Amino acid sequence: MEVWALEGYGAAYTLREMLTIKSDDILGRSQTFDSIIKNETIKPPNSPASFNVLLNYLRGLALDVNLKKYDPSIKNQGHNE
């Protein structure tokens, strides 16, 4: 419920931080801490560990899951409107 409340108030960046770096992004948490100590810019978060667990469950069910990076320059590829 708290997630929807933050989304409703438009706190997308706070929500992203809470669900990745402060949650279970193990590598991102360490990199963020090092960046803060060294006064560097914080890198974008990695995928959360819970997402990797979900992928492994799906692959365990013999589902071929391939992740693709979002490219906003590609519009309606292979879809007819």
CYANA upper distance limits for C-alpha pairs under 8 A (distance plus 0.5 A):
  1 MET  CA      5 ALA  CA      6.87
  2 GLU  CA      6 LEU  CA      6.75
  3 VAL  CA      7 GLU  CA      6.71
  3 VAL  CA     15 LEU  CA      7.51
  4 TRP  CA      8 GLY  CA      6.45
  5 ALA  CA      9 TYR  CA      6.90
  6 LEU  CA     10 GLY  CA      6.91
  6 LEU  CA     11 ALA  CA      5.89
  6 LEU  CA     12 ALA  CA      7.78
  6 LEU  CA     14 THR  CA      8.49
  6 LEU  CA     15 LEU  CA      7.12
  7 GLU  CA     11 ALA  CA      6.19
  7 GLU  CA     12 ALA  CA      6.52
  7 GLU  CA     15 LEU  CA      7.74
 11 ALA  CA     15 LEU  CA      6.64
 12 ALA  CA     16 ARG  CA      6.55
 13 TYR  CA     17 GLU  CA      6.69
 14 THR  CA     18 MET  CA      6.67
 15 LEU  CA     19 LEU  CA      6.63
 16 ARG  CA     20 THR  CA      6.57
 16 ARG  CA     21 ILE  CA      8.50
 17 GLU  CA     21 ILE  CA      5.85
 17 GLU  CA     22 LYS  CA      6.62
 18 MET  CA     22 LYS  CA      5.44
 18 MET  CA     23 SER  CA      6.42
 19 LEU  CA     23 SER  CA      5.74
 19 LEU  CA     24 ASP  CA      7.99
 19 LEU  CA     48 PRO  CA      8.37
 20 THR  CA     24 ASP  CA      6.46
 20 THR  CA     25 ASP  CA      5.66
 20 THR  CA     28 GLY  CA      8.35
 20 THR  CA     45 PRO  CA      6.96
 20 THR  CA     46 ASN  CA      7.97
 20 THR  CA     47 SER  CA      7.79
 20 THR  CA     48 PRO  CA      6.20
 21 ILE  CA     25 ASP  CA      5.61
 21 ILE  CA     26 ILE  CA      7.97
 21 ILE  CA     28 GLY  CA      6.22
 21 ILE  CA     29 ARG  CA      5.57
 21 ILE  CA     32 THR  CA      8.24
 21 ILE  CA     45 PRO  CA      6.90
 22 LYS  CA     29 ARG  CA      7.34
 23 SER  CA     48 PRO  CA      8.28
 24 ASP  CA     48 PRO  CA      5.97
 24 ASP  CA     49 ALA  CA      6.13
 24 ASP  CA     50 SER  CA      7.60
 25 ASP  CA     29 ARG  CA      6.46
 25 ASP  CA     45 PRO  CA      7.76
 25 ASP  CA     46 ASN  CA      6.86
 25 ASP  CA     47 SER  CA      7.07
 25 ASP  CA     48 PRO  CA      5.08
 25 ASP  CA     49 ALA  CA      6.48
 26 ILE  CA     30 SER  CA      7.08
 26 ILE  CA     48 PRO  CA      8.18
 26 ILE  CA     49 ALA  CA      7.88
 27 LEU  CA     31 GLN  CA      6.73
 27 LEU  CA     46 ASN  CA      7.75
 28 GLY  CA     32 THR  CA      6.35
 28 GLY  CA     43 LYS  CA      8.43
 28 GLY  CA     44 PRO  CA      8.45
 28 GLY  CA     45 PRO  CA      6.00
 28 GLY  CA     46 ASN  CA      6.40
 29 ARG  CA     33 PHE  CA      6.67
 30 SER  CA     34 ASP  CA      6.78
 31 GLN  CA     35 SER  CA      6.59
 31 GLN  CA     42 ILE  CA      8.25
 31 GLN  CA     43 LYS  CA      8.13
 32 THR  CA     36 ILE  CA      6.66
 32 THR  CA     42 ILE  CA      6.19
 32 THR  CA     43 LYS  CA      7.59
 33 PHE  CA     37 ILE  CA      6.77
 34 ASP  CA     38 LYS  CA      6.62
 35 SER  CA     39 ASN  CA      6.28
 35 SER  CA     40 GLU  CA      5.31
 35 SER  CA     41 THR  CA      6.74
 35 SER  CA     42 ILE  CA      6.29
 36 ILE  CA     40 GLU  CA      6.75
 36 ILE  CA     41 THR  CA      8.17
 36 ILE  CA     42 ILE  CA      7.86
 47 SER  CA     51 PHE  CA      7.10
 47 SER  CA     52 ASN  CA      7.83
 48 PRO  CA     52 ASN  CA      7.23
 49 ALA  CA     53 VAL  CA      6.79
 50 SER  CA     54 LEU  CA      6.78
 51 PHE  CA     55 LEU  CA      6.80
 52 ASN  CA     56 ASN  CA      6.74
 53 VAL  CA     57 TYR  CA      6.75
 54 LEU  CA     58 LEU  CA      6.77
 55 LEU  CA     59 ARG  CA      6.60
 55 LEU  CA     65 VAL  CA      7.69
 56 ASN  CA     60 GLY  CA      6.46
 57 TYR  CA     61 LEU  CA      6.94
 58 LEU  CA     62 ALA  CA      7.27
 58 LEU  CA     63 LEU  CA      6.06
 58 LEU  CA     64 ASP  CA      8.28
 58 LEU  CA     65 VAL  CA      7.83
 59 ARG  CA     63 LEU  CA      5.46
 59 ARG  CA     64 ASP  CA      6.62
 59 ARG  CA     65 VAL  CA      7.24
 76 ASN  CA     80 ASN  CA      7.94
